[in-house]
Amino acid sequence: LYHDPLDPRTFGEDHSTFMSDAFVTAYYYPQMAELVKRATGAQVCIGIHHVVRTSDQNIKTQVAAAGGKTENPAPGIHTDYSAPDALDMYDRLVSSEALQHHLTKAGFTGKSAKDVKRVQFVNCWRSIAPLSQPILRDHLAMCDQQSVVAPDDMVVVPKYDGGKWKEGVRLNAKFANHRPHRWFYYPGMQRSEVLVFTQYDTASQIVEGSSPPHALPRMCFHTAASGNHPVPEGYMRISMEFRAVAIFVEGSGRGCPMVIAEKEDSPATGAKAVLRYMLANHDVKSTDVLSWEEKELVAGASDKLVSAMVYCDQWDLKGRTFLTNNIGMGPGYRLDKVRTVINTVVDVGVEMGTLNIPKTTRRPVINHVKHHIVTNHLEKFVANTRIGLSKAGGAPSMLFAAQQAHLQSMGFTDTVRNTAALRRTQGNVQGAIDLLV
């Protein structure tokens, strides 16, 4: 955690100046590049990506009108890059001559990619709300790298990005690992504070005395998570995420600190509820390798289901009530509740044959459909559901006493099929019920 104030004469006192991509690139990138060099010991820093994160629809509209881009806080435990992603990005910097340009600009005349000794991908995260409005929810929770063992605790999962399949990395957070992963966040972060953490590093570090020898992870798992502090009605986080590549031409550099700096009340006790649900529902395994035909099946079924949610106004009252209770019509949503809907609707869709997925399909394929919707189409799924509910005028807010009601709301009338589907979805639904209790 670094103290790095923003000059109000340049950046103003709220998020307004961050709405323009051109402004951010011209003024924010240079300041962050200096911070990254100071934090890591790198000689060169190249900014490669930035995004404003908020759930506030008004701010989203403002940023879009100014030509900027926004995304919601990311609730899934993840890293920004896998090793192949990072190395591919570095290759593009080399082939486009961007690396050579920055080396020359930094005074390394005559140096080229062959002189680079180390490359580190770094994320810098800060609030861009006024100083009087600290972060109160959707904190950035980080997993202490020293509590993660590589590669045992890492799960490689497919992700569909830019029209092609890529490799993503998730945390294998099952409690059966017998290694408690330690999570931290900084409550009440302000505009003048920046979190700097590693997303990939070409340098490796073997844990001294480990048997068998293993390396510390070269990435920091992170997620948006709730805190244990009161949140005013209507409060929405607004933050800026800046990603960069730190280039080491001389020496080996320090890297980002392995131990997270302490701040009062830093243990993420308030994040446990959100994290517990995500960990218990990690249903995509590294061994679930899909064929290309199965990957196409996953993408097609996901698109069909997400698009179909705009017609949920045709559901009966119990079905619309189920959606209202779990997704609702107001600002924001709870990931655990949305996943309850996705899990149930996918299972029922497979059972009824509406997703064009044969009932004989391997279970990992069905799990990938759920995972694909959560990681790639979550916002669209929520938005389409709310469009459908608005056409129907919504539904009264109520909770059902039995899981059977959820299945009946999806159109089941056959008792035998109800029971079979109930057994399949019981674990997912029960996870959400446990969390609510």
N, C-alpha and C positions, 0 to 999 in steps of 0.2 A: 504494500500500500504506500503510495507516494503522494506527497503534498505538491500539487502542481496547479496553482491558481490560474484562472483565465482572466486576462486583462479586460475589464468591462468596456474600455474604450474601443477595443477591437471586437470582442465577442458579445457585447451587451450584457444583460443580466438575466436573460431567460433563454429559451430554446430558439428564438426567432432567427438568429444568424445561422443556425445549423440546418435550416430548411433548404439551403442552396448547396448542391453538390460542388459547384464551382468555388463557392466561398470556403467550404470545408477543405477542399483540396489545396487552395491557395494559402490559407492561414492556419488551419488546424493541423494539417499534415506536418509542416515544419516543426511546430512546437512538440508534437508527439514523437517525431523522429529524434529530437534532442533528448527527450525523456527516455526513450528506448535505449539510446546509446549510453546514457548515464546509468541506466538500470542494469544493462548487460555487459558493458565494456566493449561493445562492438564499435567498429570505426565507421561503418556505413549503415544507414537504415533506409529502406524503401517501403513506403506506404502502398498497400495493395488493395485495401477494401475498407469501407466504412458503412455504417447503417445506423439510423435512429430507431430505437426500440421503444414502443409504447402501445398500449391498448386503447388509448384515447382517440376516438374516431375523429374528433374535431382537429386534433393535431395532425393526424394522418392526412386529412383533407388539405390542411395548410401546407404540409410538406410536399404533397403531390403537386399542388398548384404551383409551388416554387421550383418544381423539377427535381425534387429530392426523392429519397426512397425510405420507407419505413417497414419494420417487421414487428410482430408481437414479441414480448419476452419469451425466450425459448425454454419450455418447461421440461424437456427430456434431458436425461443425463447423457452428455456427448462431449466430443472434442471437435474442433473446427476442421481439422485435417487428419487424414490417415497419412502414413508414410508415403504411399504412392502419390496421393494428392499433392503433398508438400513438394516432393521431388519433381513432379510434373510442373508445378507452378514455378519452381526455380529454373527448370529447363526453359520455360517460356521467357523468363526474365533474361536468360543468357541469349537465346535465339533472337529475341526482339532488340537486342543491344541496350536494353534498359539498364542492365547491370553495369555494362561498360560505361554508360553515361554517368551513372551515380559514382562509380569508382573515380572517374576523371574529375567530376565535380568536387569530390571529397579530397582531391589533391594526390590521388594515387595514379599519377601519369605513368603510362607504360605497364600498369597492372591489368590483368584480365582474369577470367573465371578460373584459370589454372592456378592462380596465386591465392585463391580463397581457401582458407583453412577450415572454416566452420560456418554453417548457416543455421539460423534459429528463427522459427516463426513465432511471433509474439502477438498477444491480444492486449489491448489497453481499453479499459472500461471505466466510464464515469457517468455521474448524473449530469444532465444539462438543464435541470430545473433551477429556479432561483435559489440563492443561498438559504433563504428562509424556508425552503421546502426540501428537507432531506428525504432520502429513500425510505419509505415506510413498508413497502411490500414488494414482492417479486425481486427480492435481493439476489445478487449473484452469489450462489453457494458454490464453493470449490472443494474438491476432494484433495486432501493432503497427499502429495505424490509418494511420500514415504510410507503410506499405509496401503499402497497399491503395488502388487508384484507383477512384473512383466515377464513372459506374456500371459501368465496364468489367468489374470484378472481381466483380460481383454477379449472381447467378442467382436469378430469381424462380421458385419452385416451389409447386405447390398442396399444401395440407395439410388434412386432414380433422379438424376440431376442433369438438366440441360439436354434432355432427349437421349441420354445414354446411362447405362448402369455404371456406378462407381462403387468404390469400397469405403464403407464407413466403419468407425470404431465406437463401440459402446462398452460400458463398464459391466463386467460379469459380477453382479452385485448380490448373487444368491448367498444367503446366510450360511449355506453348507461349506463355503470357502473357509470358514473358521478364521477369517482375518477381518476384524472390524475396520471398515473403511471410515476414516475420520473426515468429517465435513465441517467447514467453517464459513462464516460470512461476517461482514462488517455492518452492523446495524446503523442506520442513520447516516449513511454516506452522503457527503455533500459535494457540491459542484467543484470544490477545490481539491478533491481527492481522486486518485486514479489507481485502479488495480491493474498491475502488470503481471501477466502469467504466460508460461510457455505453452505452445501448441504443437511444436515439433522441433527437434534439435538433432543435427547430424552427429553431435558428440554424444557418446554414451558413457555411463558411469557404473562400474560393477560394484555391487554392495560388498564392502569388505567383510571377509569371514563367512560369507553366505555359502551354504552347502545344500544342493549343488549351486554353483555360481549363478547369480542372476543379476540383471541390470535394473536400475531404477527406471520407471517409465519416463519417456521424453515428451510427455504431454500432460496437461492438467484437465481432468474431467470436471465439468461444471454444469450448472443448471440454474434456472430461475426457481426460487423457492420462497414460500411464505415465511414471515418472521413471527416472533412472539410478542409483538407490540401492537397497541390499538391503532386501527387505521380509520381515518375520517371517511364518511360517506362520499362516494364518488372519486376517491383518490386514485390516480393512475400514475404509474412510474413512467418517466421519460429519461432515456439514457442514450449515450453515444458509444458505439463499439468501433474501435479502430484496429485493424490488423496490419502487421508489418513484417518484413523480412530483415533480420539483423545479420549483417555481413562482417565476418571477422577475417581481416587480412593479416593482422599482426597479433601474435599471442593466441591464447585459447579463450580469453574472455572469462567472465564470471558465471554467465548463465543467470537465469532468474533464481532467486533464493529458494532453496529446497524446503525451508520451514517458513510457513506463512507468518508474517509479522503479527504480533498480538495487539489487539485493541480491546478495550473493556467490553465485556459481554459478547466476545467473538464466537464461542461455540454455537453451532447452528441448532440449538435445541428447538427453536421454533420451526425449523425446516423439516424436522423428523417426520411429521405427518405426511407431507407431500412426498418426501423421499421414500418413506416406507411403502407407499402405494406403488411408486414407480419400480422399486426394486422387486417387490413381490409379483409384479406383472411383467417381468422381463421374459417374454415368451418366444423370442427369436434366438436360436442358438447358432454358434459358429459351425456346427456340424450340419445345419439345415441348408445344404447346398442345393440350389434350384437349377434345373435345366433352363435353356433359353425359352422353351415352350412354356414352362411353368412361370417364368418371369413375365412373359407376355400375358399369361392368364391372370397373374396378380395385378398388373397394371390395368388391364381391361376391366376386371371385376371392381377394382377400386374406383375407377372413373365412373363406371355405371352406377355404383351405389351412391357416391357423392352427388352425382347429378340427379338421382332419383329423389333425394331428400327434399327438393323443392315441391314435391307433390305430397308431402306428408299431411297436407290439409285434407286429404282423402281418408286419412286414418280415422278410426272411431275415437270417441272421447277419451277412453282409457289410454289409447296409444298416444294421443296428443298430450295427455297429462303426463305420461311417462317422459316425453321429450321436454315438456315445460319444466318438470322437476329437476331434470338432469342438465339441461342446456339453458333454458329460460330465454327471456327476451331482453334482459337488461345488459348493461355493459359488462364485459369480461365473462369468464366462465371458469369452472374448476376442471382441471385435466382429468381427475379421477372419474368425475361424473360423465364427461364426454366419452371417455374410454369405455365406461359401462354401456353406453348407447352403441358405440361402434362394435364392441365385442358381441353384444346381443343381436344386433341387426345383421352382422356378417354371418353368425351361426344360423340364424333363422333363414337368411337368404340362401345359404347353401342347402339347408334342409328342404326348403320349398322350391329350389331350382331356379330362383329368379336372378341369380348372378352368373348363370351359365358355367357354374363350377360343378362338375360331376360329384355325386356323393361319395364316390370311391377315391376322390383326390386325397393325396397324403396330407395329414394334419399340418405339417410344417408350411405347406402352401397356404392353407387357410390362415395360419398365424401370420404369415407374411402379408396377407391382404390387410389384416388389422394394423400391423406395424406400418405398412406403406401409407395407409390413410392418416395415421397419427403423425408420421414424420414428414409427409409431403402435402397432405390436403386437409390438415386440421382446421385451418381458418375457413376454407371453402365449405367443409362439412358443416361447421357451426353456422356459417352465413346462410347456406341453402336451407338448413333446418329452420332457421328463424324466418326465412322468406315464406316457407310453407306454413309455419305456425301463424304468421301475420295474416295470410290469406284466410285462415280458418278462425281468426279472432283469438288465437291462443287457447289456453285451457286453464281450468282452476288449479291452484297450487295445492297438492296433496301428496302424501306418501302412501305407498301400498304396503300392506302387511306381509305379503307373500311374494316370492319370486315367480310363482305361477302366473300372477297377474301380468308381469312383464311379458311373458310368452304369449298369453292370450291377447295382449294388446297388439302383438305383431300379426294377428290374424289366425292363430292356431285354434282349431276346433276339435281335433282328434286327440283323445286323451293319451293314447299310446305314444304318438309322436311328441306330444307335450312332455311326457316323462323322459323320453330319450334326449330331447333337446335340453331339458332342464339339467340333466346330469352333466352334459357337456359344458354348459355355461355357468354351472353352479359356482365353480372356483372363481371366475371373473366377477360375477355379481356379488358373491360373498365377500370378496376383497373390498369392494366399495362399501358394503353394509358394515363391515368391521371398522372401516375408517370413519364412517359417520357416527357409529356408536362410540 
